[in-house]
Amino acid sequence: MKKQSAAWLLTVFILGLLAVASLTAQTQQKNDSQGKGDTVQLNVDLVTLDAQVLRQNTDHIAWKLKQNDFVLFEDGVQQKITNFSQDTLPLSIILLIDRRGCLDPFSDKIRTAVTETIKNLKADDELAVMTFSNKTELVQPFNTDKKKVAETLAKLPIHDDSATHCFNVAFYDAASYMREAGNPVGRRVIILITAMTKGINCGKHSSEEVRIEVLESGSTVCALVPHEEGEILEARVMHGITDVGKMVGVGTLNVKSLIEETGGELASAKPDNIEFLFDNLITRIRTRYAIGFVSTNSKRDGSYRKLKLQVVPETEKREGKLLVKTRRGYIASKEKK
């Protein structure tokens, strides 16, 4: 069994290197002149942030903070927070499920855990289900009927261990669908379920295009990564192939960069602990703070503007050291000529 496993991993590695060699001939699109991966093009004057606040010592959620507990800066200039809420916005969640792997990344244990958690979502929370390997498939459009979503999860397309992990196509398609169909007043989240977090880009959509599409969709990216022995080995092999590809100039996508840029989080555990982990992830998403402001810089010049959100010193004296996770900046709207 061990010899077969070693031979299989060697075969995967060789095939991966051949794929890298082939992809080096493809042209890669250059990054925007802005050079910022964490920017969002907004067409309205109201700028919104989705912020998570954790206690640094325990990683527990900092509950029930008030609007005056926060201070917000744009390019170093303090801004007035005009919109503030927690646990009031409905959720718009896309479950983005990897269907490639030597082991099924969406095993029966994981499906059961996800199904049990979504039963407890609020009536106006909506979910969509997308699967991907070489291509992306929308298997369940946004729906507030959790029973119907659970039925969809029970009959997903079979996983294909000969396909590739096209993360760039999957995230671009998920973000595009979120922009088109997600609740415009909801809290938008893309939850990736996969055994790995790096991949070589497939076909169209550069990593920069993917980042911009995700950020313009207003989505927070999170990932649920189940860890079994076989999946860990496969992830190491695929991550190695991706690193080789990056060194020789092939486009790659690291999901962790999307998580960091959108202020999301990555949760990983053995399948036996997935139910608690997924339920906890949804709770943390639910309790994020929604913060909005209108910039004091009224110029519609399309410039990049850096954001910094923090809690005031008096709050940290009361609550202890806090960690704020949110997106880092945006691109102002631009007047049409």
C-alpha positions in Angstrom: 0.0 0.0 0.0 2.8 2.4 0.9 4.6 1.5 -2.4 1.5 2.3 -4.3 1.0 5.5 -2.5 4.6 6.6 -3.2 4.3 5.6 -6.8 1.0 7.6 -7.1 2.6 10.7 -5.5 5.6 10.4 -7.8 3.2 10.2 -10.8 1.3 13.3 -9.7 4.5 15.2 -9.2 5.9 14.3 -12.6 2.5 15.2 -14.3 2.5 18.5 -12.4 6.0 19.4 -13.5 5.0 18.6 -17.1 2.0 20.9 -16.7 4.3 23.7 -15.4 6.6 23.3 -18.4 3.6 23.6 -20.7 2.2 26.6 -19.0 5.4 28.6 -19.1 4.7 29.2 -22.8 1.5 31.0 -22.0 1.5 34.7 -21.7 0.6 36.2 -18.4 -1.2 39.5 -18.1 0.5 42.2 -16.1 -0.8 43.7 -12.9 -2.7 47.0 -13.0 -0.6 50.1 -12.9 -1.9 50.6 -9.4 0.0 47.6 -8.2 -2.4 47.0 -5.4 -3.9 43.6 -4.8 -6.2 44.8 -2.0 -8.2 47.5 -3.8 -11.8 47.8 -4.7 -13.4 49.9 -7.5 -16.5 51.5 -6.0 -19.2 53.3 -8.0 -20.9 54.9 -5.0 -19.8 57.4 -2.4 -20.6 55.2 0.5 -17.6 53.0 1.4 -18.3 49.8 3.4 -16.1 47.6 5.5 -16.7 44.2 7.0 -14.6 43.9 10.1 -13.8 41.0 12.5 -12.6 41.9 16.0 -10.8 39.2 18.0 -9.2 39.2 21.4 -5.5 38.6 20.8 -4.8 36.5 23.8 -7.7 34.0 23.3 -8.7 34.5 19.6 -12.3 34.8 20.9 -14.8 37.3 19.3 -15.0 40.7 20.8 -18.8 41.0 21.2 -21.1 44.0 21.3 -18.7 46.8 20.6 -20.2 50.2 19.8 -19.7 52.6 16.9 -17.7 54.9 19.2 -15.3 52.0 20.0 -13.8 52.4 16.5 -11.8 55.0 14.7 -11.3 54.9 10.9 -8.7 56.6 8.8 -8.4 57.1 5.0 -4.9 58.0 3.9 -4.2 59.1 7.4 -7.2 61.4 7.6 -9.9 60.4 10.2 -13.3 59.6 8.8 -16.8 59.8 10.4 -18.4 56.4 10.6 -22.0 56.8 9.4 -23.2 53.2 9.2 -22.7 50.6 12.0 -24.2 47.2 12.8 -23.5 43.7 14.0 -25.5 40.5 13.4 -28.3 42.3 11.6 -27.4 41.9 7.9 -28.6 38.7 6.2 -25.9 36.4 4.9 -25.2 35.7 1.2 -22.9 32.6 1.2 -21.4 30.8 -1.7 -20.1 27.4 -0.8 -17.2 26.8 -3.3 -16.5 23.1 -3.2 -13.3 21.5 -4.7 -14.2 18.3 -6.6 -10.6 17.3 -7.4 -8.3 15.2 -5.2 -7.0 11.7 -4.4 -9.5 11.8 -1.6 -12.9 13.6 -1.8 -12.4 17.1 -0.2 -16.1 17.1 0.5 -16.4 13.7 2.4 -19.6 12.4 4.0 -18.4 13.8 7.4 -17.9 17.2 6.0 -21.2 17.2 4.2 -23.0 16.2 7.4 -21.2 19.0 9.3 -22.1 21.6 6.7 -25.7 20.4 6.4 -26.3 20.5 10.2 -24.9 24.0 10.5 -26.9 25.6 7.6 -30.1 24.3 9.2 -29.6 26.9 11.9 -29.1 29.9 9.6 -31.7 32.6 9.7 -34.7 32.6 7.3 -33.4 35.4 5.1 -29.9 34.0 4.8 -29.2 32.7 1.3 -26.8 30.1 0.1 -25.5 29.1 -3.3 -23.4 26.0 -4.2 -20.6 26.0 -6.8 -18.3 23.2 -7.6 -15.0 23.3 -9.4 -12.0 21.4 -10.8 -11.1 22.2 -14.4 -14.2 24.3 -14.7 -16.8 25.9 -12.4 -20.4 24.7 -12.1 -23.3 26.5 -10.4 -25.2 23.5 -9.0 -27.5 25.5 -6.7 -28.3 29.2 -7.3 -28.9 31.4 -4.3 -31.8 30.1 -2.2 -33.1 30.7 1.3 -34.6 27.2 1.4 -31.9 25.4 3.5 -33.6 22.0 2.9 -33.2 22.4 -0.8 -29.5 23.4 -0.4 -29.0 20.3 1.8 -30.5 18.1 -0.9 -28.1 19.7 -3.4 -25.1 19.0 -1.2 -26.1 15.3 -1.0 -25.8 14.8 -4.8 -22.8 16.8 -5.9 -20.9 15.8 -9.0 -18.3 13.1 -8.2 -14.8 14.2 -7.5 -12.3 13.8 -10.3 -8.7 12.8 -9.2 -7.4 13.4 -12.7 -8.6 17.0 -13.0 -6.7 20.1 -11.8 -7.4 22.7 -9.1 -8.4 25.8 -11.2 -8.6 28.2 -8.2 -8.3 31.3 -10.4 -11.3 30.4 -12.6 -13.4 29.2 -9.6 -12.9 32.4 -7.6 -13.4 34.6 -10.6 -16.7 32.8 -11.4 -17.9 32.8 -7.8 -17.2 36.6 -7.4 -18.9 37.4 -10.7 -22.0 35.4 -9.6 -22.0 37.2 -6.2 -21.9 40.6 -7.9 -24.8 39.5 -10.2 -27.1 37.6 -7.8 -26.0 38.2 -4.2 -28.3 40.2 -1.8 -27.2 43.8 -2.3 -27.8 44.6 1.4 -26.4 41.3 2.7 -23.0 40.3 4.1 -21.2 38.5 1.2 -19.0 35.5 1.9 -17.3 33.0 -0.3 -16.4 29.8 1.7 -13.9 27.6 -0.1 -13.9 23.9 0.9 -10.7 22.2 -0.3 -7.7 20.2 0.9 -5.2 22.7 -0.5 -4.8 26.4 -0.9 -2.4 26.9 -3.8 -2.8 26.2 -7.5 -1.5 27.0 -11.0 -3.7 29.3 -13.0 -5.8 27.7 -15.7 -6.7 29.5 -19.0 -8.0 33.0 -18.6 -8.1 35.3 -15.6 -4.8 36.4 -14.1 -4.3 36.4 -10.3 -4.7 40.2 -10.3 -8.0 40.0 -12.3 -9.2 37.4 -9.8 -8.4 39.6 -6.8 -10.0 42.7 -8.3 -13.2 40.7 -9.1 -13.4 39.2 -5.6 -12.9 42.6 -4.0 -15.3 44.4 -6.2 -17.9 41.8 -5.4 -17.7 42.9 -1.8 -17.0 39.4 -0.7 -15.0 38.1 2.3 -13.1 35.0 1.5 -12.9 32.1 4.0 -11.6 28.6 3.6 -12.4 25.3 5.4 -9.6 22.8 5.0 -10.1 19.3 6.2 -6.9 17.4 7.0 -6.6 13.7 6.5 -3.2 12.0 6.0 -3.7 11.4 2.2 -4.9 15.0 1.7 -2.0 16.4 3.5 0.4 14.5 1.3 -1.4 15.5 -1.8 -1.4 19.2 -0.7 2.3 19.1 -0.1 2.9 17.7 -3.6 0.6 20.2 -5.3 2.0 23.1 -3.3 5.5 22.1 -4.4 4.4 22.0 -8.0 2.8 25.5 -7.6 6.0 26.9 -6.1 8.0 25.5 -9.0 5.5 27.1 -11.4 5.8 30.4 -9.7 9.6 30.3 -9.9 9.5 29.8 -13.7 7.0 32.5 -14.3 3.7 30.6 -14.5 0.7 32.3 -13.0 -0.4 30.9 -9.6 -3.0 31.7 -7.0 -2.5 31.5 -3.3 -5.9 31.4 -1.6 -4.4 32.7 1.6 -3.7 36.0 -0.1 -7.4 36.5 -0.9 -8.3 35.7 2.7 -5.8 38.2 4.0 -6.9 41.0 1.6 -10.5 40.6 2.4 -10.1 40.2 6.1 -11.4 36.6 6.1 -10.0 33.5 7.8 -8.8 30.0 7.2 -10.1 27.1 9.4 -8.5 23.7 9.3 -9.1 20.5 11.3 -9.4 16.7 11.0 -12.8 15.7 9.6 -14.0 14.5 13.1 -13.8 18.1 14.3 -15.2 19.8 11.2 -18.7 20.2 12.5 -17.6 22.4 15.4 -15.2 24.2 13.1 -17.7 25.1 10.4 -20.3 26.1 12.9 -17.8 28.3 14.6 -16.7 29.8 11.3 -20.4 30.8 10.5 -20.7 32.3 14.0 -17.6 34.4 13.5 -18.9 35.6 10.1 -22.3 36.4 11.6 -20.8 38.6 14.3 -18.5 40.7 12.1 -19.1 44.5 12.2 -20.5 46.3 9.2 -19.1 49.8 9.0 -19.7 52.5 6.4 -18.5 56.0 5.8 -18.5 58.8 3.2 -15.0 60.0 2.4 -14.0 63.5 3.2 -12.0 63.4 0.0 -14.8 64.1 -2.5 -12.6 63.9 -5.6 -13.7 61.3 -8.1 -10.2 60.7 -9.4 -9.9 56.9 -9.4 -7.1 57.1 -6.9 -6.1 54.3 -4.5 -7.0 55.2 -0.9 -5.5 53.3 2.1 -7.8 52.4 4.9 -7.0 51.7 8.6 -9.6 50.7 11.1 -8.7 50.3 14.8 -10.3 50.4 18.2 -9.8 53.4 20.4 -7.3 53.2 23.3 -10.1 53.5 25.9 -11.8 50.4 24.4 -8.6 48.3 24.7 -8.1 49.4 28.3 -11.6 48.0 28.9 -11.6 44.9 26.7 -7.9 44.0 26.5 -5.7 43.8 23.4 -7.8 43.4 20.2 -7.1 42.4 16.6 -9.1 44.0 13.8 -9.3 42.2 10.5 -10.8 44.0 7.5 -9.9 45.0 3.9 -7.0 47.4 3.4 -8.1 49.9 0.9 -10.2 50.8 -2.1 -10.1 52.8 -5.4 -12.3 55.9 -5.5 -14.9 56.2 -8.2 -13.9 58.2 -11.2 -15.9 60.8 -13.2 -16.9 59.7 -16.6 -15.8 62.0 -19.4 
